[in-house]
Amino acid sequence: QLRNGKIPGRILGDVLKKAAAAVPNEWAGMVVWNGKLSEYQLFEPDVVVATPGRVSYLSSPPDGLILVMDLHSHGNGVAFFSATDNESDLGGFYVAAVLGHCASLKPSTVTRMVVNGQFLPCPDLAMFFEDQG
């Protein structure tokens, strides 16, 4: 359960659309908490490189925004956590998710909690979001 409740379903919808639009390349985004506005927001970090096999991006949100979920896609590939993901997820406390098969009607996902370099599997990305209704 997230401290500020479930993330609005429209944000998940936006994530899926942006990941699909980026195909064949990978895409990256973050769900952040804006304490000043008391709301979740989708933040797209500055991308250094995005190809069908890799996305590299600046992984810190701007001041005033708290990272809740770090997401990236594998384009039309399978959703999985790579060795690179394992290395980049060594600090902090947040949800990490990878999306795969992004151009399909039913994208695949893998999700885990990151707790200071420890990984706790989560059964489903959707559990963190309100129903899109």
C-alpha positions in Angstrom: 0.0 0.0 0.0 1.4 3.4 -1.0 1.6 6.1 1.7 -0.6 8.5 -0.3 -3.0 6.0 -1.6 -3.3 4.4 -5.1 -2.0 6.2 -8.1 -4.7 7.6 -10.5 -5.5 5.1 -13.2 -5.1 7.7 -15.9 -1.4 7.8 -15.1 -1.1 4.1 -15.9 -3.0 4.8 -19.1 -0.5 7.5 -20.0 2.4 5.2 -19.2 1.1 2.5 -21.5 0.4 5.0 -24.3 3.9 6.5 -24.1 5.6 3.1 -24.0 3.6 2.0 -27.0 4.4 5.2 -28.9 8.1 4.7 -28.3 8.2 1.3 -29.9 10.5 -0.1 -31.2 12.6 1.9 -28.8 12.6 1.6 -25.0 10.9 4.4 -22.9 11.4 5.6 -19.4 9.2 7.4 -16.9 8.6 8.0 -13.2 5.6 8.3 -11.1 6.4 11.0 -8.5 4.6 12.5 -5.5 4.4 16.3 -5.7 4.0 17.3 -2.0 3.3 20.9 -2.8 0.3 20.0 -4.9 -0.5 16.8 -3.0 -0.8 14.7 -6.1 0.9 12.0 -8.1 2.4 13.0 -11.5 4.0 11.3 -14.4 7.5 12.7 -14.9 9.6 11.9 -18.0 13.3 12.1 -17.1 15.9 13.4 -19.5 16.9 10.5 -21.8 20.5 10.1 -22.7 19.9 7.3 -25.2 16.8 5.3 -26.3 17.2 2.3 -28.6 15.3 -1.0 -29.1 17.7 -2.6 -26.7 18.4 0.1 -24.1 17.2 3.3 -22.5 19.6 5.4 -20.4 18.2 8.3 -18.4 18.8 10.6 -15.5 17.2 8.8 -12.6 16.7 11.5 -10.1 13.5 13.6 -10.2 13.7 17.3 -9.7 13.7 18.9 -6.2 10.2 18.8 -4.6 9.2 15.6 -6.4 9.5 12.2 -4.6 10.1 9.1 -6.6 7.3 6.6 -6.1 7.8 4.4 -9.1 10.6 4.0 -11.7 9.3 2.6 -15.0 10.9 1.7 -18.3 9.8 -0.4 -21.2 11.5 -3.0 -23.4 9.6 -2.0 -26.5 8.2 -5.1 -28.1 10.5 -7.4 -26.1 9.8 -9.3 -22.9 9.4 -7.5 -19.6 12.2 -8.5 -17.2 14.7 -6.9 -14.8 18.2 -6.9 -16.4 21.6 -6.9 -14.7 21.7 -3.2 -15.5 18.4 -2.7 -13.7 19.7 -4.6 -10.7 22.8 -2.3 -10.6 20.8 0.9 -10.9 18.2 -0.2 -8.3 20.7 -0.3 -5.4 19.5 2.6 -3.4 16.3 4.2 -2.2 12.8 3.0 -1.5 10.4 2.8 -4.5 8.5 0.5 -6.8 10.3 -0.5 -10.0 8.5 -1.8 -13.1 9.4 -2.9 -16.6 6.9 -3.1 -19.4 7.2 -5.4 -22.4 5.2 -6.2 -25.6 4.3 -2.5 -25.5 2.6 -2.4 -28.9 0.3 -5.3 -28.1 -3.2 -5.1 -26.6 -2.0 -6.7 -23.4 1.5 -5.5 -22.5 3.5 -7.6 -20.1 4.9 -6.3 -16.8 7.2 -7.2 -14.0 7.2 -5.3 -10.7 9.3 -5.2 -7.6 9.8 -3.1 -4.5 13.3 -1.6 -4.2 14.3 -1.2 -0.5 17.9 0.0 -0.3 19.2 -2.5 -2.8 17.0 -5.4 -1.7 14.3 -6.5 -4.2 10.8 -7.7 -3.1 8.7 -9.1 -6.0 5.2 -7.7 -6.5 2.5 -9.7 -8.1 1.1 -7.0 -10.4 1.8 -3.4 -11.5 -2.0 -2.6 -11.5 -2.2 -3.1 -7.7 -0.7 0.3 -7.2 -3.2 2.1 -9.5 -6.9 3.0 -9.1 -9.1 1.3 -11.6 -9.3 3.1 -14.9 -13.0 2.6 -14.9 
